[in-house]
Amino acid sequence: MLSKNQIKLITSLKQKKYRQQHELFVVEGKKTIHELLNSKFELEHLFTTTNDFKVLDALKTVIVASDLKKISFLKTPNTALALFKMPVQQPLNFEELVVALDDVRDPGNLGTIIRLCDWFGVKHLLCSKATVDCYNPKVIQATMGSITRVNIVYNSIENVLNTQNVPVFGAFMGGDNIYQNALPSKGVIVMGNEANGISDGVSQLVSQRIAIPRFGEVQETESLNVANATAIILSEFKRRQ
């Protein structure tokens, strides 16, 4: 059975300050939980209505007789919910392609970008301190387990770029056509905030501004969604390799 303290702890993890305080985050769904169990992430507790996790330590597993409505963050709860410990941040490797997110605020966008990094083999993601928390439950759901294969670091993008001697590409509406420029196998690709784009401080450190051209006859579309733009840009960088 779920205790009152367990319910209180789990529901509190919907908020970033409590996730950071306890260094724990919530994962829902058997598939995603299995992905994390087979990764570097360390399980704290598993709550499940099934016996699909027989190999786990019994002390960390709680079989819930009824459903998980009391602790689930979903409208329709899954059959399993787990608490995992936050890993220690690892150094970024600038000998490879790195994606940097400058204040991306939407959890769905961040989760999708993490999946895109995984898909295109980008192992390192730098997030500004104002970017949405990657352990937000909505982000975790959107990553579909890809968070286990991408090293995510939160830091000042300006401070980090000032210490590195690598090309920095920034996505701008008025940038150079990405299809007509040479693209290297290493460097930093900066994607900006959904409403305001790349901040002034970070834009000053961009060595090349790139853009995805519009091909429609009536070019009235204001911009692309940041996750969609990231997909196109990563595809073009990887295609050149």
KEROVO-971760 format. One record per residue: residue number from 1; residue in one letter; x, y negated, z negated of N, C-alpha, C, O in turn. Coordinates in steps of 0.2 Angstrom, whole numbers, plus 5000, padded with zeros to 4 digits. Atoms other than C-alpha are relative to their C-alpha. Last residue first. Layout:
BEGIN
ATOM   pos   code   n_px   n_py   n_pz   ca_px   ca_py   ca_pz   c_px   c_py   c_pz   o_px   o_py   o_pz
ATOM   NUM      a      X      Y      Z       X       Y       Z      X      Y      Z      X      Y      Z
...
END
This chain:
BEGIN
ATOM   pos   code   n_px   n_py   n_pz   ca_px   ca_py   ca_pz   c_px   c_py   c_pz   o_px   o_py   o_pz
ATOM   241      q   4995   4995   5003    5145    4930    5213   5000   5006   5004   5005   5010   5002
ATOM   240      r   4993   5002   4997    5135    4918    5224   5006   5004   4997   5011   5005   5001
ATOM   239      r   5000   4998   4993    5119    4927    5220   5007   4998   5003   5009   5002   5007
ATOM   238      k   4998   4993   5000    5123    4925    5201   5000   5003   5007   5004   5007   5009
ATOM   237      f   4993   4999   5002    5123    4906    5202   5002   5008   5001   5007   5009   5003
ATOM   236      e   4995   5003   4995    5107    4906    5213   5007   5001   4998   5012   5002   5002
ATOM   235      s   5000   4996   4994    5097    4918    5202   5005   4997   5005   5009   5001   5008
ATOM   234      l   4996   4994   5002    5102    4908    5186   5001   5005   5006   5006   5008   5008
ATOM   233      i   4993   5002   5001    5096    4892    5194   5004   5006   4999   5010   5007   5002
ATOM   232      i   4998   5001   4993    5079    4900    5200   5008   4998   5000   5012   5000   5004
ATOM   231      a   5000   4994   4996    5076    4908    5183   5003   4999   5007   5007   5002   5009
ATOM   230      t   4994   4996   5003    5081    4892    5173   5000   5006   5004   5006   5009   5006
ATOM   229      a   4994   5003   4997    5069    4882    5184   5006   5004   4998   5011   5005   5002
ATOM   228      n   5000   4998   4993    5055    4894    5179   5006   4997   5004   5009   5000   5008
ATOM   227      a   4998   4992   4999    5059    4893    5161   5000   5002   5007   5005   5006   5009
ATOM   226      v   4993   4998   5001    5060    4874    5162   5002   5007   5000   5008   5008   5002
ATOM   225      n   4999   4998   5007    5043    4872    5170   5007   5002   4999   5011   5005   5003
ATOM   224      l   5001   4992   5001    5046    4864    5187   5000   5001   4992   5003   4997   4989
ATOM   223      s   4994   4996   5002    5044    4845    5190   4998   5007   4999   4992   5009   4999
ATOM   222      e   4996   5004   5004    5032    4831    5195   5007   5004   4999   5012   5001   4999
ATOM   221      t   4998   4997   5007    5024    4840    5209   5005   4997   4996   5010   4995   4999
ATOM   220      e   5002   5003   5006    5019    4827    5222   5001   5003   4993   5000   5000   4988
ATOM   219      q   4996   4999   5005    5029    4832    5237   4998   4996   4994   5001   4991   4992
ATOM   218      v   5002   5006   5004    5016    4834    5250   5003   5001   4993   5002   5005   4989
ATOM   217      e   5001   5006   4996    5024    4845    5263   4998   4994   4996   5000   4989   4997
ATOM   216      g   5007   5002   4998    5031    4857    5250   4999   4994   5004   5003   4989   5003
ATOM   215      f   5001   4998   4993    5049    4862    5250   4993   4998   5003   4992   4999   5008
ATOM   214      r   5007   4998   4998    5055    4854    5234   4999   5001   5007   5002   4997   5011
ATOM   213      p   5004   5004   4996    5073    4855    5230   4993   5002   5001   4992   5008   5000
ATOM   212      i   5004   4995   4995    5080    4863    5215   4996   4996   5004   4991   4993   5002
ATOM   211      a   5007   5001   5000    5093    4850    5207   4997   5006   5005   5000   5008   5009
ATOM   210      i   5002   4995   4995    5111    4850    5201   4992   4999   5000   4989   4998   4995
ATOM   209      r   5008   5000   5001    5120    4836    5192   4998   5005   5006   4999   5003   5012
ATOM   208      q   5004   5000   4994    5139    4840    5191   4992   5001   4999   4990   5005   4995
ATOM   207      s   4996   5001   4995    5151    4836    5177   4997   5000   5007   5000   4997   5012
ATOM   206      v   5002   4996   4995    5138    4834    5163   5005   4998   5006   5006   4992   5008
ATOM   205      l   4995   4995   5000    5146    4826    5148   4999   5005   5006   5003   5010   5007
ATOM   204      q   4994   5003   4998    5136    4810    5150   5006   5005   5000   5011   5004   5003
ATOM   203      s   5000   5001   4992    5120    4820    5152   5007   4997   5001   5010   4998   5007
ATOM   202      v   4998   4994   4996    5123    4827    5134   5001   4999   5007   5006   5001   5010
ATOM   201      g   4994   4998   5002    5122    4810    5126   5003   5006   5003   5009   5006   5005
ATOM   200      d   4995   5004   4997    5108    4804    5137   5007   5002   4998   5012   5002   5002
ATOM   199      s   4999   5006   5004    5097    4819    5133   5006   4996   5003   5010   4998   5006
ATOM   198      i   4993   5000   5004    5093    4831    5146   5001   4994   4997   5000   4988   5000
ATOM   197      g   4994   4998   4996    5074    4832    5152   5006   5000   4995   5006   5001   4989
ATOM   196      n   4995   5006   4999    5061    4821    5143   5007   5002   5004   5011   4998   5005
ATOM   195      a   5003   5007   4998    5045    4831    5143   5006   4995   5002   5004   4991   5007
ATOM   194      e   5006   4999   4996    5051    4850    5143   4997   4993   5003   4995   4992   5008
ATOM   193      n   5006   5000   5003    5068    4846    5136   4994   5000   5005   4995   4997   5010
ATOM   192      g   5003   5006   5005    5083    4849    5146   4993   5002   4997   4990   5007   4998
ATOM   191      m   5007   5001   4998    5093    4864    5154   4997   4995   4995   4998   4996   4989
ATOM   190      v   5004   5004   5005    5112    4863    5153   4993   5000   5003   4992   4997   5009
ATOM   189      i   5006   5003   4997    5122    4876    5163   4995   4997   4995   4993   5001   4991
ATOM   188      v   5006   5001   5004    5139    4879    5156   4994   4997   5004   4995   4992   5008
ATOM   187      g   5002   5007   5001    5154    4886    5166   4994   5000   4995   4991   5005   4993
ATOM   186      k   5000   5002   5007    5160    4902    5173   4998   4993   5000   5000   4989   5004
ATOM   185      s   5002   4995   5004    5157    4911    5190   5000   4999   4992   4997   5003   4988
ATOM   184      p   4995   4996   5002    5158    4895    5200   4997   5006   4996   4991   5006   4994
ATOM   183      l   5002   4999   5007    5144    4887    5211   5005   5005   4997   5006   5011   5000
ATOM   182      a   4996   4995   5003    5149    4878    5227   4998   5001   4993   4998   4997   4989
ATOM   181      n   4994   5001   5004    5135    4867    5232   5003   5006   4998   5000   5011   4997
ATOM   180      q   4995   5002   4996    5121    4867    5246   5007   4998   4996   5011   4995   4999
ATOM   179      y   4999   4995   4995    5108    4878    5238   5006   4998   5005   5008   5001   5009
ATOM   178      i   4996   4994   5002    5109    4868    5222   5002   5005   5005   5007   5009   5005
ATOM   177      n   5003   4994   4998    5104    4852    5231   5004   5006   4998   5010   5007   5000
ATOM   176      d   4998   4998   4994    5113    4838    5221   4996   5007   5001   4995   5011   4997
ATOM   175      g   4993   4997   4999    5104    4830    5207   5001   5003   5007   4997   5002   5011
ATOM   174      g   4996   5004   4995    5089    4818    5206   5007   5003   5002   5011   5000   5004
ATOM   173      m   5004   5000   4994    5077    4830    5197   5004   4996   5006   5003   4998   5012
ATOM   172      f   5003   5006   5000    5091    4835    5185   4995   4999   5006   4997   5003   5011
ATOM   171      a   5005   5000   4996    5098    4851    5179   4996   4994   5000   4993   4992   4995
ATOM   170      g   5006   5002   5003    5115    4849    5172   4994   5000   5005   4995   4998   5011
ATOM   169      f   5006   5001   4995    5130    4859    5177   4994   4998   4996   4992   5001   4991
ATOM   168      v   5006   5000   5003    5146    4858    5165   4995   4998   5005   4995   4992   5008
ATOM   167      p   5005   5004   4996    5162    4864    5172   4994   5000   4997   4992   5005   4994
ATOM   166      v   5003   4996   4995    5174    4870    5158   4995   4996   5004   4993   4991   5001
ATOM   165      n   4998   5003   4994    5187    4862    5147   4997   5005   5006   5001   5008   5009
ATOM   164      q   4999   4995   4995    5178    4865    5130   5002   4996   5007   5000   4991   5009
ATOM   163      t   4995   4996   5002    5179    4855    5114   5002   5005   5005   5007   5009   5005
ATOM   162      n   4994   5004   5001    5168    4841    5119   5006   5004   4999   5012   5001   4999
ATOM   161      l   4998   5002   4993    5155    4853    5126   5007   4996   4999   5011   4996   5004
ATOM   160      v   4997   4994   4997    5153    4860    5108   5003   4998   5007   5009   5000   5008
ATOM   159      n   4994   4998   5003    5151    4843    5100   5003   5006   5003   5009   5006   5004
ATOM   158      e   4994   5005   4999    5139    4837    5113   5006   5002   4997   5011   5002   5000
ATOM   157      i   4998   4999   4993    5128    4853    5112   5006   4995   5002   5011   4997   5005
ATOM   156      s   5000   5006   4996    5127    4851    5093   5003   5002   5007   5009   5003   5008
ATOM   155      n   4994   5005   5001    5125    4869    5087   4998   4994   5004   4994   4993   5008
ATOM   154      y   5003   5006   5001    5113    4884    5087   5006   4995   4997   5009   4996   4992
ATOM   153      v   4996   5004   5005    5121    4900    5094   4996   4993   5000   4995   4990   5005
ATOM   152      i   5003   5006   5000    5111    4914    5103   5004   4996   4994   5004   4998   4988
ATOM   151      n   4997   5004   5006    5121    4929    5108   4997   4993   5000   4999   4989   5004
ATOM   150      v   4997   5006   4999    5110    4939    5120   5002   4996   4994   4999   4996   4989
ATOM   149      r   4995   5000   4995    5107    4957    5120   5003   4994   5002   5007   4993   5007
ATOM   148      t   4995   4996   5002    5096    4960    5105   5006   5000   5004   5012   5002   5002
ATOM   147      i   4996   5003   5005    5086    4945    5109   5005   5004   4998   5010   5002   4995
ATOM   146      s   4994   5003   4997    5080    4954    5125   5005   4997   4995   5010   4995   4996
ATOM   145      g   4994   4997   5002    5068    4964    5114   5006   4998   5003   5012   5000   5001
ATOM   144      m   5001   4993   4998    5052    4958    5123   5006   5005   4998   5007   5009   5002
ATOM   143      t   4993   4997   4998    5059    4940    5122   4999   5008   5002   5003   5010   5006
ATOM   142      a   4999   5002   4993    5041    4933    5122   5006   5003   5002   5007   5004   5008
ATOM   141      q   5005   4996   4996    5036    4942    5105   5002   4999   5008   5002   5004   5012
ATOM   140      i   4998   4993   5000    5052    4936    5097   4995   5004   5004   4998   5008   5008
ATOM   139      v   4993   4999   4996    5049    4918    5103   5001   5007   5000   5003   5010   5005
ATOM   138      k   5002   5000   4993    5031    4919    5096   5006   5000   5005   5005   5003   5010
ATOM   137      p   5003   4994   4998    5037    4925    5079   4998   5000   5008   4998   5005   5011
ATOM   136      n   5008   5002   5000    5049    4910    5078   4997   5007   5002   4999   5009   5008
ATOM   135      y   5004   4995   5004    5066    4919    5076   4993   4998   4999   4990   5001   4995
ATOM   134      c   5000   4994   4996    5074    4909    5091   4996   5006   4996   4995   5011   4999
ATOM   133      d   4996   4994   5003    5070    4893    5082   4999   5006   5004   4993   5008   5005
ATOM   132      v   5004   4996   5004    5064    4879    5094   5004   5006   4997   5008   5009   5000
ATOM   131      t   5003   4995   4996    5078    4868    5100   4996   5004   4995   4998   5006   4990
ATOM   130      a   5008   5002   4999    5081    4853    5089   4997   5005   5004   4990   5005   5004
ATOM   129      k   5003   4999   5007    5098    4860    5083   4993   4999   5000   4989   5001   4996
ATOM   128      s   5000   5006   5004    5103    4862    5102   4997   5001   4993   4992   5005   4993
ATOM   127      c   5006   5004   5001    5104    4879    5108   5001   4994   4996   5005   4995   4991
ATOM   126      l   4999   5006   5005    5119    4888    5116   4993   4996   4999   4991   4994   5005
ATOM   125      l   5005   5005   4999    5115    4905    5125   5001   4995   4994   5001   4997   4988
ATOM   124      h   4999   5005   5005    5128    4918    5128   4995   4994   5001   4995   4991   5007
ATOM   123      k   4999   4997   5007    5127    4935    5136   5000   4994   4995   4999   4996   4989
ATOM   122      v   4997   5005   5003    5121    4930    5154   5000   5001   4992   4994   5002   4989
ATOM   121      g   4994   4998   5003    5118    4946    5163   5004   4994   4996   5010   4994   4996
ATOM   120      f   4995   5002   4996    5104    4940    5174   5007   5001   4997   5012   4999   5000
ATOM   119      w   5001   4997   4993    5090    4950    5166   5006   4998   5004   5009   5002   5008
ATOM   118      d   4999   4993   5000    5097    4946    5148   4999   5003   5007   5004   5007   5009
ATOM   117      c   4993   5000   5001    5098    4927    5152   5002   5008   4999   5007   5010   5002
ATOM   116      l   4996   5002   4994    5081    4928    5159   5007   5001   4999   5010   5004   5004
ATOM   115      r   5001   4994   4995    5074    4937    5144   5003   4999   5006   5006   5004   5009
ATOM   114      i   4996   4995   5002    5081    4923    5133   5000   5006   5004   5005   5010   5005
ATOM   113      i   4993   5002   4999    5074    4910    5144   5004   5005   4998   5009   5007   5001
ATOM   112      t   4999   4999   4993    5057    4918    5142   5007   4999   5003   5009   5003   5006
ATOM   111      g   5000   4992   5000    5058    4918    5123   5001   5002   5008   5004   5007   5009
ATOM   110      l   4994   4998   5003    5063    4899    5124   5000   5008   5001   5005   5011   5003
ATOM   109      n   4994   5001   4995    5049    4895    5136   5007   5003   4997   5010   5006   5001
ATOM   108      g   5001   4996   4994    5036    4904    5126   5006   4999   5004   5008   5003   5007
ATOM   107      p   4998   4993   5001    5042    4896    5110   5000   5004   5006   5004   5008   5006
ATOM   106      d   5006   4995   5000    5040    4878    5117   5003   5007   4999   5007   5009   5002
ATOM   105      r   5004   5000   5006    5053    4865    5110   4994   5006   5001   4992   5008   4995
ATOM   104      v   5006   4996   4997    5068    4865    5122   4995   5002   4994   4998   5005   4989
ATOM   103      d   5007   5002   5003    5079    4852    5114   4994   5003   5003   4989   5000   5004
ATOM   102      d   5000   5007   5004    5094    4853    5125   4993   4999   4998   4989   4995   5002
ATOM   101      l   5007   5002   5000    5096    4872    5130   5000   4993   4996   5001   4994   4990
ATOM   100      a   5001   5004   5006    5113    4878    5135   4993   4996   5001   4992   4994   5006
ATOM    99      v   5006   5004   4999    5116    4893    5146   5000   4995   4994   5000   4998   4988
ATOM    98      v   5004   5002   5007    5134    4900    5146   4994   4996   5002   4995   4991   5006
ATOM    97      l   5006   5005   4999    5142    4908    5161   4997   5000   4994   4995   5005   4991
ATOM    96      e   5006   4998   4996    5158    4918    5156   4995   4994   5001   4996   4989   4998
ATOM    95      e   4997   4997   4995    5176    4913    5150   4994   5003   5005   4995   5006   5010
ATOM    94      f   5001   5005   4994    5166    4901    5139   5004   5003   5006   5005   4999   5011
ATOM    93      n   4994   4998   4996    5163    4915    5126   4999   4996   5007   4995   4997   5011
ATOM    92      l   5002   5000   4993    5152    4908    5112   5006   5002   5004   5012   5000   5002
ATOM    91      p   4997   5006   4996    5157    4913    5094   4997   5001   5008   4996   5007   5010
ATOM    90      q   4994   4998   4997    5145    4925    5085   5003   4994   5004   4999   4990   5006
ATOM    89      q   4999   5003   4993    5131    4919    5073   5007   5002   5002   5012   5002   4998
ATOM    88      v   4996   5006   5000    5128    4930    5058   5002   4998   5007   5003   5002   5012
ATOM    87      p   4993   4999   5000    5113    4941    5060   5004   4994   5000   5002   4988   5000
ATOM    86      m   4997   5004   4994    5096    4937    5054   5007   5002   5000   5011   5002   4995
ATOM    85      k   4995   5005   5002    5089    4952    5044   5003   4996   5005   5004   4999   5011
ATOM    84      f   4993   4999   4998    5074    4961    5051   5004   4994   4997   5002   4989   4996
ATOM    83      l   4996   5005   5002    5056    4963    5044   5008   5002   5002   5010   5007   5000
ATOM    82      a   4994   4999   5004    5045    4975    5053   5003   4993   4999   5002   4988   5002
ATOM    81      l   4997   5007   5002    5027    4976    5059   5006   5001   4996   5006   5005   4991
ATOM    80      a   4994   5000   5004    5019    4992    5067   5003   4993   4999   5002   4989   5004
ATOM    79      t   5000   4995   5005    5002    4997    5074   5007   5000   4995   5008   5004   4991
ATOM    78      n   4997   4994   4997    5000    4981    5083   4999   5005   4994   4997   5004   4989
ATOM    77      p   4994   4998   5003    4988    4967    5076   5002   5007   5004   4998   5011   5006
ATOM    76      t   5001   4993   5000    4975    4959    5088   5006   5004   4997   5011   5004   5001
ATOM    75      k   5007   4999   5000    4975    4941    5085   4998   5007   4999   4993   5009   4995
ATOM    74      l   5003   4999   4994    4994    4942    5081   4992   5000   4999   4990   5002   4994
ATOM    73      f   5001   5007   4997    5003    4935    5066   4996   5000   5007   4996   4995   5010
ATOM    72      s   4998   5002   4993    5001    4951    5057   4999   4993   5002   4994   4990   4999
ATOM    71      i   4994   5003   4999    5001    4952    5038   5002   4998   5007   5007   4995   5008
ATOM    70      k   4998   5005   5005    4984    4954    5032   5007   4997   5001   5008   4992   4998
ATOM    69      k   5003   5007   4999    4978    4961    5048   5002   4995   4995   5003   4989   4996
ATOM    68      l   4995   5005   5002    4990    4976    5048   4997   4993   5000   5001   4988   5000
ATOM    67      d   4997   5004   4995    4977    4990    5049   5005   4995   4997   5005   4994   4990
ATOM    66      s   5004   5003   4996    4973    5003    5035   5004   4996   5005   5009   4997   5007
ATOM    65      a   5006   4996   4999    4983    5016    5027   4995   4997   5005   4993   5000   5009
ATOM    64      v   5006   5004   5002    4999    5006    5028   4994   5004   5002   4994   5006   5008
ATOM    63      i   5005   4998   4996    5015    5018    5028   4993   4996   4998   4991   4997   4992
ATOM    62      v   5006   5000   5003    5029    5008    5021   4995   5002   5004   4993   4999   5010
ATOM    61      t   5006   4999   4996    5047    5011    5027   4993   5001   4995   4993   5004   4990
ATOM    60      k   5001   5006   4996    5063    5004    5019   4993   5001   5004   4991   4996   5008
ATOM    59      l   5000   5006   5005    5064    5017    5005   4999   4993   5004   4996   4989   5001
ATOM    58      a   5006   5000   5003    5060    5031    5018   4999   4994   4995   4993   4991   4994
ATOM    57      d   5000   4999   5007    5075    5027    5028   4993   4999   4996   4990   4994   4998
ATOM    56      l   4998   5005   5004    5070    5029    5046   5001   5001   4992   4998   5006   4990
ATOM    55      v   4992   5000   5002    5071    5044    5056   5002   4995   4996   5007   4995   4993
ATOM    54      k   4998   4995   5005    5052    5047    5056   5007   5000   4998   5009   5002   4992
ATOM    53      f   4993   5002   5002    5048    5030    5065   5002   5005   4994   5005   5003   4989
ATOM    52      d   4996   5001   4994    5032    5035    5075   5007   4999   4998   5012   4998   5002
ATOM    51      n   4994   4996   5002    5022    5041    5059   5005   5000   5006   5009   5005   5007
ATOM    50      t   4999   4994   4996    5008    5028    5062   5007   5003   4997   5010   5001   4992
ATOM    49      t   5006   4995   5001    5000    5014    5052   5001   5006   5003   4997   5011   5003
ATOM    48      t   5003   4996   4994    5017    5005    5050   4994   5004   4998   4993   5006   4993
ATOM    47      f   5007   4998   5002    5026    4993    5039   4996   5002   5006   4996   4999   5011
ATOM    46      l   5005   4999   4995    5045    4992    5041   4993   5002   4997   4993   5006   4992
ATOM    45      h   5006   4996   5002    5057    4984    5029   4996   5001   5006   4996   4997   5011
ATOM    44      e   5002   5001   5007    5074    4976    5029   4994   5004   4998   4995   5008   4993
ATOM    43      l   5007   5000   5002    5081    4982    5046   5000   4999   4992   5004   5001   4989
ATOM    42      e   5001   4995   5005    5098    4977    5052   4993   4999   4997   4990   4994   4996
ATOM    41      f   5005   5003   5005    5100    4969    5069   4999   5006   4995   4998   5012   4996
ATOM    40      k   4996   5002   5005    5115    4976    5079   4996   4997   4994   4999   4996   4988
ATOM    39      s   4996   5005   4998    5104    4986    5091   5004   4998   4993   5004   5002   4988
ATOM    38      n   4994   4997   4996    5095    5002    5092   5005   4995   5001   5009   4995   5006
ATOM    37      l   4997   4994   5004    5083    4997    5078   5006   5003   5003   5010   5005   5000
ATOM    36      l   4996   5003   5005    5080    4980    5087   5003   5006   4996   5009   5005   4993
ATOM    35      e   4994   5004   4997    5074    4989    5103   5005   4997   4995   5011   4998   4995
ATOM    34      h   4995   4995   4998    5063    5001    5093   5006   4997   5003   5012   4999   5002
ATOM    33      i   4997   4998   5006    5055    4986    5085   5005   5005   5001   5010   5005   4998
ATOM    32      t   4996   5006   5002    5051    4978    5102   5004   5003   4993   5010   5002   4993
ATOM    31      k   4995   5001   4995    5043    4994    5108   5006   4995   4998   5012   4997   4998
ATOM    30      k   4996   4994   5000    5033    4998    5092   5006   4999   5005   5012   5000   5003
ATOM    29      g   5001   4995   4994    5025    4981    5091   5006   5005   5000   5011   5004   4999
ATOM    28      e   5006   4996   5000    5028    4966    5079   5000   5004   5006   5003   5002   5012
ATOM    27      v   5000   4997   4994    5045    4958    5073   4994   5005   5000   4993   5009   4996
ATOM    26      v   5005   4995   4998    5046    4946    5059   5000   5003   5007   5001   4999   5011
ATOM    25      f   5005   5001   4995    5061    4937    5053   4996   5006   5001   4998   5011   5000
ATOM    24      l   5004   4994   4997    5073    4937    5038   4995   4997   5005   4993   4991   5005
ATOM    23      e   4996   4998   4995    5086    4925    5031   4997   5007   5003   5000   5012   5005
ATOM    22      h   4999   4993   5002    5076    4923    5015   5004   5003   5005   5006   5009   5004
ATOM    21      q   4999   4999   5007    5078    4904    5015   5001   5007   4999   5006   5009   4995
ATOM    20      q   4993   5001   5001    5080    4903    5034   5002   5001   4992   5007   5003   4991
ATOM    19      r   4996   4995   4997    5064    4912    5037   5008   4999   4998   5011   5003   4997
ATOM    18      y   5000   4994   5004    5056    4902    5023   5004   5005   5004   5007   5009   5001
ATOM    17      k   4996   5001   5007    5061    4885    5031   5000   5007   4996   5005   5008   4993
ATOM    16      k   4992   5000   4999    5056    4891    5049   5003   5000   4993   5008   5003   4992
ATOM    15      q   4997   5006   5000    5038    4895    5044   5007   5000   5000   5010   5005   4997
ATOM    14      k   5002   5003   4994    5029    4911    5050   5003   4993   5000   5003   4990   5005
ATOM    13      l   4995   5000   4995    5040    4919    5037   4998   4997   5007   5001   4997   5012
ATOM    12      s   4996   5006   5001    5028    4914    5023   5005   5000   5006   5007   4994   5008
ATOM    11      t   5003   5006   4997    5016    4927    5029   5004   4994   4999   5003   4989   5004
ATOM    10      i   5001   4999   4993    5028    4941    5026   4997   4994   5003   4999   4991   5008
ATOM     9      l   4993   5001   4996    5034    4935    5009   4999   5000   5007   5001   4996   5011
ATOM     8      k   4998   5007   5001    5016    4933    5002   5007   4998   5004   5007   4993   5007
ATOM     7      i   5005   5004   4996    5010    4950    5009   5002   4992   5000   5003   4989   5005
ATOM     6      q   4999   4999   4993    5025    4958    5001   4996   4996   5005   4999   4993   5010
ATOM     5      n   4994   5004   4999    5022    4949    4984   5003   5002   5008   5005   4997   5011
ATOM     4      k   5001   5007   5000    5004    4954    4984   5006   4997   5002   5006   4992   5006
ATOM     3      s   5000   5004   5006    5009    4972    4987   4999   4993   5002   5000   4991   5007
ATOM     2      l   4997   5006   5000    5005    4982    5003   4999   4997   4993   4993   4996   4991
ATOM     1      m   5004   5006   5000    5000    5000    5000   5004   4994   5000   5010   4994   4998
END
